Amino acid sequence: MGQSSVRGDRSRRRRRPEAEEPVRDDGVYEDKGLPPDAPGWTPPEGGAVASADGDGDGNVPAEGGGHRKGGQPPRKGRKVLRWTALTLAVLIVGGAGAGYWYYEHLNANLRKAPRSLGGGGLQKPDPNAFGQSPLNILLLGSDGRNSAKNIELGGARQDADRKPLADVQMLLHVSADRSNMSVISIPRDTRVTIPECTDPKTRKVYPQTSGAINQSLQHGGPGCTLDTWQELTGIYIDHFMMVDFAGVVDMADAIGGVPVCVDNNVYSHDRKGHGSGLKLTKGTHSVKGVQALQWLRTRYGFEDNTDIGRAKAQHMYMNSMVRQLKKDAKLTNPGELRDLAEAATNALTVDDGLDTVKKLYDLGGDLSRVPTKRITMVTMPWQYSADESYVMPKPGDAEETFALLRNDTALDGKDKKKATPAPKPSTPKDQLKVVVQNGTNSTVNGPVSGRASVIQQQLSGLGYTAAGTDSALTTQADTTITYRDKGQRGDALALAKALGLPKEAVRESSSATGMRLVVGNDWRTGSAYPKKPGDEKGADKAPDSADALNGEDTKACMKVNPDYTF
């Protein structure tokens, strides 16, 4: 939580001028009254008030993106409420045991869009020795005002024609053996490279650019956001699921109450109009509807009045919601379950590979197998740019977190370790047939020609004279050695040691046809593998800067800021 205090200090030292500060940050009022008069403020008809960027902070990223200057931390807005809808869409639809006619009805509710718009070459990882593959789903929340209800909920009627931004972005990773789940969020204003994308409807080509990650949705749709994530993280993403304001609210109403806790009385409201309007007494409360939205949007009132506190409150809500769903009678009540399934499918836009309720049903089965104690939620380790104008991935820690997911390593550090001695090689080096392939075909940076030949020559010099090359380009973040059966593990480990690769690079795969060395984007130059800190032992859990929260933490309670108590 070191980042929290630093971020809070920066926020207090470098606040924006009052003229630029929104009258209401969180925008939802307990009494549903109109907001105080303020230049440029447009109240909705209902009482849920938000600013032009959809989360009530009054900051719309400029063209090209960028974080709000002045040290303000990334805003989360309705992020986890939208995540709630997405999670429920999977868990609930997966339990809807109705007849064929009802499935067809639910199928018609779903909106579909292409999975990828950038044509990147990242390939789905080979399955493990048991034929199992991890599952990665990108969860998106759109701030579009494309309907009367979305305008009412999001405010800012002047933005009705603006293309939506992806203000919620979370990657849900389910391990290959379905024993654990990790969720990583990325601050919406993180500066990234957005690859070239083509709008599937208009065929307009958006050139590669640098900007805030939430702007990727404006480059043709959610498929471009998926491509942007793949380029940033090196993680192959199987599917996306996206929901808008109206879907969020419908799902929140369908959920029922979710228990939350505060360590003191809290009233998120001050004389300047800051706050969500959330008002709770000390202890645990079941929140739903508008009050749930207030909880998820509260920044003024939790911890240091920054998005670090808001994010923690959202994670607490998410974990509590999952625990509640697992024990809630709604999941065995056909009528209530149907209502939840209706709300979930009506809320969603999904990729064209996840376009039926049957597929959601299968997905729900996978997710339901994960025990809550093995669910871990983190935020991508981040830091400010040198001029503090935007957020960027924290060097070292962010890549370490991404690498854990690429290697299907649980972020909670509780994966079982097998302390087995390394088998000895069974094949003489000069007889070991190894195929070397160039995996540097990066969408953003382009391929490095000749990498397979360079490493094949290096292997030959090390005595592996039977090694050959595959001329086909592929895309991989990490250099890997895959092999077919356990009898080849000793040879693969010996090969990795000769090249200076970490043990994590060696993987048994049921789909492998032989031993294959793919030279990834972590080794784009030279013949010596560029070792990184920690390669010797390998990271086994998320770094502290990811601020992990476990799904079984029933004692989590939000710390109330003393300036917002009563």
HELIX and SHEET records of a PDB file:
HELIX    1   1 GLY A    2  ARG A   13  1                                  12    
HELIX    2   2 GLU A   18  GLU A   20  5                                   3    
HELIX    3   3 LYS A   79  VAL A   93  1                                  15    
HELIX    4   4 TYR A  100  ASN A  109  1                                  10    
HELIX    5   5 ALA A  148  GLY A  154  1                                   7    
HELIX    6   6 ARG A  157  ASP A  159  5                                   3    
HELIX    7   7 ILE A  213  GLN A  218  5                                   6    
HELIX    8   8 PRO A  222  THR A  233  1                                  12    
HELIX    9   9 PHE A  245  ILE A  255  1                                  11    
HELIX   10  10 GLY A  289  ARG A  297  1                                   9    
HELIX   11  11 ASP A  307  LYS A  327  1                                  21    
HELIX   12  12 ALA A  329  THR A  332  5                                   4    
HELIX   13  13 PRO A  334  ALA A  347  1                                  14    
HELIX   14  14 VAL A  357  SER A  368  1                                  12    
HELIX   15  15 THR A  372  ARG A  374  5                                   3    
HELIX   16  16 ASP A  397  ARG A  406  1                                  10    
HELIX   17  17 LYS A  429  GLN A  431  5                                   3    
HELIX   18  18 ARG A  451  GLY A  461  1                                  11    
HELIX   19  19 LYS A  486  GLN A  488  5                                   3    
HELIX   20  20 ARG A  489  LEU A  499  1                                  11    
HELIX   21  21 LYS A  503  ALA A  505  5                                   3    
HELIX   22  22 ASP A  544  ALA A  546  5                                   3    
HELIX   23  23 PRO A  562  TYR A  564  5                                   3    
SHEET    1   A 8 ARG A 111  ALA A 113  0                                        
SHEET    2   A 8 LEU A 348  ASP A 351  1                                        
SHEET    3   A 8 HIS A 239  VAL A 243 -1                                        
SHEET    4   A 8 LEU A 135  SER A 142  1                                        
SHEET    5   A 8 ALA A 166  VAL A 174 -1                                        
SHEET    6   A 8 MET A 181  SER A 185 -1                                        
SHEET    7   A 8 ILE A 375  THR A 379  1                                        
SHEET    8   A 8 LEU A 549  ASN A 550 -1                                        
SHEET    1   B 2 ARG A 191  ILE A 194  0                                        
SHEET    2   B 2 THR A 209  ALA A 212 -1                                        
SHEET    1   C 2 CYS A 197  THR A 198  0                                        
SHEET    2   C 2 VAL A 205  TYR A 206 -1                                        
SHEET    1   D 2 VAL A 258  VAL A 262  0                                        
SHEET    2   D 2 GLY A 283  VAL A 287 -1                                        
SHEET    1   E 2 VAL A 266  TYR A 267  0                                        
SHEET    2   E 2 LYS A 279  LEU A 280 -1                                        
SHEET    1   F 2 TRP A 382  TYR A 384  0                                        
SHEET    2   F 2 VAL A 391  PRO A 393 -1                                        
SHEET    1   G 5 GLY A 468  ASP A 470  0                                        
SHEET    2   G 5 VAL A 434  ASN A 438  1                                        
SHEET    3   G 5 MET A 515  VAL A 519  1                                        
SHEET    4   G 5 THR A 480  TYR A 483 -1                                        
SHEET    5   G 5 VAL A 506  GLU A 508  1                                        
END                                                                             
